[in-house]
Amino acid sequence: MEMFDGFPFKSGFSGSGWKLENCVAVAAKHPTTFKVPSPDEAMLVQLGDLLRLHFLITDPELRSDPQNPRAERMWVEVCDLPGNGLFRGHLTNMPGFITSLEAGDVIEFMWEHVAQVYVEADNSFKRTQRRGLTPTSGIKSMNIRQHELAWRWTDSQHTVLPEDVLDALHPIDGVETRQFHEIALSCLGNDGFLLSSEFNSKATITEHLSGEAGSDWLTQQYPISETEVVLSWNQTTALKTSWGIFVAYWQDFCYPGSDDLVVFPLTPRSTHNWVLLYHHVEEFHFGRRKADA
């Protein structure tokens, strides 16, 4: 097995049961609904940056089941810039379906395979250069329209949320984002697919749930809409809002096939009492800590 940086090295843009999607080609076919980073951003990539790739599932058995996603959308942390248009990055999470890949594997790819770029939230200058934002001291001072996922809630091609709802979505700064992500990870099991055994968990498949039915299920699990909650997607992306807003607009926060989102209450007394996991295979897992159940 070929190794790089102490981990298995995956070259050739494909492997057993998967191949990288050409996101530039997809964006060319669907310019209003699928956006990719500009070619200019490739020149700004540095070691440690997070880039999202789409790993198309090619295993015939998996593809034959309509319940399975067409691709796993996963992040790599750039670990090498060999030149000639090539990039290499460590896979940051365990795949849910592709068994030939593991967290830590080094994936070789080109810019055409990149679906999204994240920049460290506390690096204001670099973020400004890449996103065309006004320099700030951190995400906390950003308007929600400058959030990495703002297109989900402000773009008419997706959803435009009411102004009062947008005003209630509060971006979180870099330090807090990482701290909340650590809390989120502490609520999950070792594989990241289920909640920790410390929680009594209830689950439901969201694939065929209407927005109203999903809201009803969430309200049954926790009915206090005023509770302030944290939404943590990963170590660089999070925001604060109310449970009621999340419940009412959950489909605009949870994107199937790409999102692994953890939601938990902000108040110190109850931060760890309950937690909600939305898994990218379209499942909700709601858990109450066993000591409080």
C-alpha atoms as one frame of an Amber mdcrd trajectory, in Angstrom:
protein
   0.000   0.000   0.000   1.360   3.397  -0.991   1.792   5.730   1.986   2.175
   9.472   2.381   2.693  11.406   5.602   2.250   8.128   7.492  -1.218   7.423
   6.064  -2.579   5.473   3.078  -2.237   7.521  -0.114  -5.134   7.573  -2.603
  -4.037   8.809  -6.034  -5.751   8.740  -9.407  -8.921  10.532  -8.188 -10.725
   7.225  -7.611 -10.601   4.015  -5.637 -12.591   0.962  -4.679 -16.245   2.038
  -4.608 -15.669   5.759  -5.214 -14.426   8.463  -7.551 -14.093  12.221  -7.119
 -16.771  14.332  -8.738 -15.759  17.056 -11.174 -17.546  19.877  -9.373 -16.576
  22.477 -11.973 -18.377  20.463 -14.646 -21.459  20.115 -12.435 -21.479  23.863
 -11.746 -21.293  24.568 -15.484 -24.429  22.480 -16.007 -26.284  23.984 -13.026
 -24.886  27.514 -12.564 -27.793  28.844 -10.502 -27.995  26.005  -7.989 -24.442
  24.665  -7.711 -21.643  27.095  -6.903 -17.935  26.303  -6.643 -14.886  28.359
  -5.620 -13.271  30.446  -8.335  -9.997  29.290  -9.959  -8.257  32.282  -8.349
  -8.798  30.717  -4.921  -6.606  27.772  -5.862  -3.587  30.081  -5.708  -4.412
  31.000  -2.105  -4.654  27.480  -0.678  -2.251  26.806   2.178  -1.383  23.796
   4.304  -4.100  23.241   6.894  -6.935  24.683   4.803 -10.165  22.679   4.675
 -11.591  21.792   1.262 -14.751  19.822   0.570 -14.733  17.087  -2.052 -17.600
  14.976  -3.381 -16.847  11.246  -3.378 -19.254   9.667  -5.857 -20.342   6.187
  -4.816 -19.551   3.689  -7.587 -20.222   0.414  -5.786 -23.088  -1.189  -7.801
 -24.764  -2.674  -4.743 -24.821   0.648  -2.916 -25.968   2.504  -6.026 -28.866
   0.084  -6.510 -30.470   1.172  -3.229 -32.372   4.461  -3.718 -32.103   5.095
   0.027 -28.346   5.619  -0.317 -26.808   8.968  -1.321 -25.157   9.361  -4.729
 -22.056  10.762  -3.056 -20.435  11.378   0.297 -19.447  15.023   0.724 -16.398
  15.109   2.966 -13.653  17.501   4.024  -9.930  17.133   3.572  -7.247  19.124
   5.379  -4.538  20.140   2.928  -1.213  18.496   3.808   0.820  18.883   0.607
   0.976  21.177  -2.429   3.021  19.217  -4.977   2.276  21.565  -7.869   1.180
  20.805 -11.427  -2.408  21.488 -10.389  -2.399  18.766  -7.722  -3.377  18.988
  -4.055  -3.251  16.441  -1.259  -5.274  16.399   1.947  -6.088  14.193   4.916
  -9.698  12.998   5.036 -11.157  14.506   8.231 -14.017  12.084   8.932 -15.033
   8.452   8.553 -17.227   7.804   5.516 -20.677   6.399   6.130 -20.800   4.203
   3.017 -17.412   4.022   1.310 -15.569   1.248   3.111 -12.245   1.660   1.295
 -11.613   5.083   2.877 -10.839   6.007   6.463 -10.239   9.217   8.373  -6.634
  10.284   7.883  -6.254   8.844   4.377  -4.409  11.213   2.043  -6.521  12.076
  -0.996  -4.919  13.508  -4.129  -7.143  15.835  -6.153  -7.286  18.802  -8.504
  -9.086  22.111  -8.161 -11.915  20.894 -10.392 -12.803  18.437  -7.613 -13.223
  21.151  -4.940 -16.819  21.988  -4.038 -16.177  24.397  -1.171 -13.364  26.129
   0.695 -13.187  26.970   4.366 -10.745  29.454   5.813  -9.852  29.506   9.502
 -12.462  31.750  11.050  -9.965  33.763  13.134  -7.725  34.617  10.171  -9.463
  37.832   9.166  -6.973  38.997   6.559  -6.932  35.716   4.684 -10.714  35.421
   4.887 -11.045  38.966   3.555  -8.783  38.268   0.607 -10.680  35.118  -0.307
 -14.264  36.095   0.343 -14.205  39.782  -0.524 -15.470  40.638   2.958 -14.832
  43.778   4.943 -12.024  43.061   7.446 -13.350  42.223  10.886 -11.901  41.000
  14.155 -13.907  37.782  13.992 -17.092  36.166  12.782 -19.016  37.473  15.764
 -19.073  40.938  14.120 -20.231  39.519  10.796 -23.701  39.931   9.446 -25.426
  36.597   8.872 -25.251  37.352   5.145 -21.485  36.940   5.387 -21.735  33.512
   7.018 -20.276  30.597   5.031 -23.755  29.091   4.608 -25.638  32.339   4.058
 -26.608  31.293   0.522 -28.931  28.724   2.068 -31.029  31.425   3.731 -30.611
  34.488   1.493 -30.447  33.174  -2.080 -33.721  32.987  -3.974 -32.452  29.882
  -5.754 -32.609  28.131  -2.384 -34.547  29.897   0.400 -34.971  33.487   1.520
 -35.833  33.510   5.203 -37.876  36.371   6.716 -35.837  39.328   7.963 -36.778
  38.722  11.594 -35.526  35.148  11.298 -32.259  36.256   9.676 -31.800  38.751
  12.500 -32.079  35.868  14.972 -29.236  33.887  13.339 -26.004  34.835  15.081
 -22.614  33.773  13.644 -20.039  32.559  16.156 -16.371  33.589  16.223 -13.468
  31.265  15.533 -12.512  30.390  19.102 -16.086  29.659  20.152 -16.705  27.696
  16.967 -13.930  25.254  17.798 -14.995  25.056  21.452 -18.586  24.261  20.513
 -17.410  21.717  17.962 -15.527  19.925  20.757 -18.747  19.844  22.792 -20.594
  18.473  19.767 -18.015  15.707  19.276 -18.224  14.779  22.960 -21.928  13.994
  22.458 -21.267  11.512  19.648 -20.164   7.911  19.661 -16.715   6.907  18.455
 -17.898   6.395  14.888 -19.680   9.767  14.719 -22.815   8.161  13.274 -24.789
   7.868  16.532 -25.068   9.676  19.828 -22.880   8.706  22.747 -24.069   5.813
  24.922 -24.516   8.413  27.676 -27.762   9.435  25.974 -31.131   7.750  25.604
 -31.728   8.230  21.909 -34.740   8.352  19.608 -34.299   8.396  15.843 -36.353
   9.086  12.748 -35.570   9.044   9.034 -36.069  12.487   7.513 -35.922  11.586
   3.816 -39.686  11.463   3.350 -40.665  13.830   6.179 -42.461  17.002   5.217
 -41.269  20.192   6.837 -44.310  20.215   9.106 -43.940  16.574  10.109 -40.278
  17.111  10.924 -41.134  20.156  13.032 -43.770  18.163  14.898 -41.280  15.374
  15.665 -38.680  17.841  16.925 -41.226  19.631  19.102 -42.281  16.325  20.642
 -38.670  15.720  21.655 -38.191  19.189  23.176 -41.073  21.691  23.313 -39.440
  24.879  24.670 -39.036  27.035  21.569 -37.346  29.966  23.363 -34.272  27.942
  24.324 -31.112  29.343  22.750 -29.199  26.660  20.888 -25.906  26.175  19.096
 -25.804  24.673  15.610 -22.390  23.133  14.976 -21.573  21.767  11.517 -17.812
  21.431  11.984 -14.814  23.103  13.595 -15.161  26.244  11.472 -18.931  26.623
  11.002 -21.528  27.309  13.676 -24.204  29.754  14.715 -26.605  30.514  17.561
 -30.362  30.833  17.268 -33.487  29.682  19.079 -34.771  26.129  19.149 -38.069
  27.411  17.768 -36.410  28.852  14.669 -34.434  25.672  14.075 -37.596  23.584
  14.453 -39.580  25.797  12.073 -36.871  25.908   9.380 -34.969  22.667   9.980
 -34.878  21.791   6.274 -32.918  24.978   5.588 -30.287  24.051   8.172 -30.010
  20.312   7.393 -28.836  19.439   3.894 -28.985  15.723   3.057 -25.860  14.078
   1.732 -23.513  16.747   3.064 -24.409  17.902   6.575 -23.549  16.303   9.882
 -25.090  18.862  12.235 -25.171  18.796  16.031 -27.637  21.004  17.916 -27.544
  21.539  21.684 -28.733  24.165  24.187 -26.440  27.058  25.013 -27.260  27.637
  28.667 -24.465  26.257  30.912 -26.834  24.370  33.195 -28.286  22.264  30.419
 -25.640  22.304  27.690 -25.114  18.560  27.954 -28.626  17.506  29.003 -29.930
  16.904  25.505 -28.573  16.920  21.996 -29.815  16.500  18.434 -27.759  14.957
  15.633 -28.719  15.357  11.995 -26.741  12.803  10.013 -26.083  13.296   6.309
 -27.810   9.999   5.487 -31.044  11.841   6.433 -31.629  10.811  10.031 -32.435
  12.717  13.207 -31.126  11.321  16.493 -32.415  13.096  19.595 -30.914  12.158
  22.938 -31.391  12.998  26.591 -28.546  12.313  28.971 -29.452   9.194  30.945
 -28.922  10.878  34.291 -31.567  13.468  33.337 -34.006  11.274  31.429
